[in-house]
Amino acid sequence: MFQSTIKTETLKEIVDITATLVAETKFNISKEGIELRTVDLAHVAMIDLNISSAAFISFKSKGVELGVNLDKLKDVLRLAKSGDEIQMKHDEEKNKLVVRVANITRRMALVDTAGMSDPKVPSLDLPAKVTLKTSDLARGIQAAVGVSDHVAFIARTDGFDIVAEGDTDTVSLNLEKEKLEDLICKEKVRSMFPIEYLARIVKEVKSEHVTLTLGSDFPVKLEFDIAHGNGHVVYLLAPRIENA
């Protein structure tokens, strides 16, 4: 059993963040809230999203797994206005997700979850953690677009850099420690990541700050809060190994 009411803006945030990687996902719904964990088809990135029942106007569940087509939810969201309340209910008899906004009701077929695994989040003991303004991260990524397909994140004991090096041009964004919200780094680390993924991810981050945890040639863990602090998102993005 599952039924809920949620603000349009909150549901849109969940859907847009997840759709940066996949078109379909499995919602693991408990009485405490919703969890989803999925990997993109290229196995380059993973998302681990948790949202508490407190993010909903009303929420009831006895525990269920629902395979959801995100494009169908986006279609419903396009019909909603800012501030609208969206009702969702699992029709167990017909195994459909019933979504209602204003006087419009859509009954959407669910996706078979048999082939959807629950990937494990790898245990990573990474030496550097940087918390910065999302706007600074977005500016650094945007500056790198068109210069290279990859961007380097460099954590220093006294700051953080975003660097892209192309065949002819280079671009960098340099943030000294006092410009960061937080910095934990005992030694310099550097890893490279695909700009295509980072640009899509950062575009959907509505949180004012984002935290990056990284090492040298290790995946980056990018995390932030959603739904006014009632949810949390962790992205893991695989590195490009330099000089491999």
C-alpha positions, 0 to 999 in steps of 0.5 A: 500500500502506498498513497501520498500527497506532495508539492509539485516542486518537491516531486519535480526535484526528485524526478529531475535529479534521478532523470540525470542518469536513468529513464526508469528507476525503482522506488523502495517505499517504506513507512519512513519514506522513499529510497532509490539507488540506481546506476546509469547504463554506462556504469559511470555514475550512481545515485543514492537518494533518500527522502523522508515522509516529512517531505510530503504533505501526507504519506502512508505506506506499508512497504512496496517496490514500484518501478517508475518511468520517469518520463511519464512522471515528467508528463504529469509535472508539466500539467502542474502549476507551482504550488499545486499538490500532486496525489499519488496512489498505488492501485494494487489490483491493477498494479498501476500508479495513479497520479492526480493533479488538479482535476486530471488523473493519470493511471500509469503502468509500472515497470517490472522491477525484476531486472532492477537490482539494488546496487551497493554503494562502495565503501570509499575512504577518501582523504579530501572533503570540500564544501562549496557554493553550488553556484561556484561549482556550476561556474567552474563546470560551465567554464570548462564546457567547450575546452575539454571533455573532462575536468579535474578536481584538485583539492589542496591544503589551502584551496580547491581548483577546477581545471580543464585542459584542451588541445589548445586552451585551458581554463581554471577556477581557483577557490582559496580556503576562505572562499569555501564553506569547509575544507578537509585536506592534508595533502593535494589530491587530483581526479578527472571526471567527464564534464557531460555528467557533471553538467547534467548533475549540477544543473539540477542541484537546488541546494545552496551548497554541495560537498565533494569527497575525493582522492587521487584517481578515485570516484568523487562523491557529490552530495547535497540536501533536497526537499528543504532538508528532508531528503539527501542525495549522493552521486558517485562518479567514476574518474578518468585515470590519467596517463593510463 
